[in-house]
């Protein structure tokens, strides 16, 4: 098979173009690595102390985390450490008493101050009343210096990872009523942001807030060093129990903040449908009366219709026929008579005067309503007397 030189030239030219494009791409572009921070998944998405637990376990410290205190199911040992992240006012009185008894036996408890409610009138709670502490108004932030390096030098303040950090910015300061702390951070005028109190054979650490121990903040070396100092009394002597509160927002708040893309169009569609279905504006119209099927109303309406169109004789004839039907059942002999004899026979049976009976058996005058009603009423009366 012969191959055309023209086709071979086109193939070679195409290969050269592809090679040139590949060489240009390789020369101008290079592979680089880029870190992308993903959203936390699993326990890290709902446990704010998850990073602290992993850090403690990496240092050889036994650490456990749970949502509730659960003293009955998992009681702490005499050398353990318990960190309560949630508001201490939510602890029941029984749990507060058991925690304080455990601290007197040698335990180490870490708690935070409750958030402010009405300035300095914030309710302290059972635990703070027992420790003789009172919350104060929020104070200023405290600057944490970066930890010293091996050579005794401070880290570079120009770098965010090793620079100074600020803690207790949103926490509630507190004051102590006749209590001498082992260590404290603050003063009487502005309140204390941290204090370590001796309670029996154990200690209680009170901190303005635990924001520096959460997953996002623990990466800072200054916060890590502060966490290490807080956990020093029970370091590697027992288990560290990290008790956090799963503060899930309400369903309505989640729908309002996260699902507005669904409910807002649905609400607009509902409003548009109601607008289309609205016939007019103004006061509400009364409901129509339901259809009525009473037999007497139909009879009355039929009688009024016949009377209006001059058919009163038909109405009288119907009533007279009803009277004569009963007369045939009660007195066949009187019903078979005719004329004056029949009138006298009915008078003897009913006790009425012959004149009244004779008048009632005669057809009423046309267009005389009074005479018509009188004859009809007399016939009905005589029918009852038969």
Buried (B, 14 or more C-beta within 10 A) or exposed (E): EEEEEEEEEEEEEEEEEEEEEEEEEEEEEEEEEEEEEEEBEEEEEEBBBBBBBBBBEEEEBBBBBBBEBEBEEBEBBEBBBBBBBBBBBEBEEEBBBBBBEBBEBBBBBBBBBBBBEEEEEBEBBBBBEBBEBBBBEBBEBBEBEBBEEEEEEEBEEEEEEBBEBEBBBEBBBBBBEEBEBEEBBBEEEEBBBBBBBEBBEBBBBBBBBBBBBBBEBBEBBBBBBBBBBBBEBBBEBBBBBBBBEEEEEEEEEEEEEEEEEEEEEEEEEEEEEEEEEEEEEEEEEEEEEEEEEEEEEEEEEEBEEBBEEEEBEEBBEEBBEEBBEBBEEEBEEBBEBEEEEBBBBBBEBBEBEBEBBBBBBEEBEEEEEEBBEBBBEBBEBBBEEB
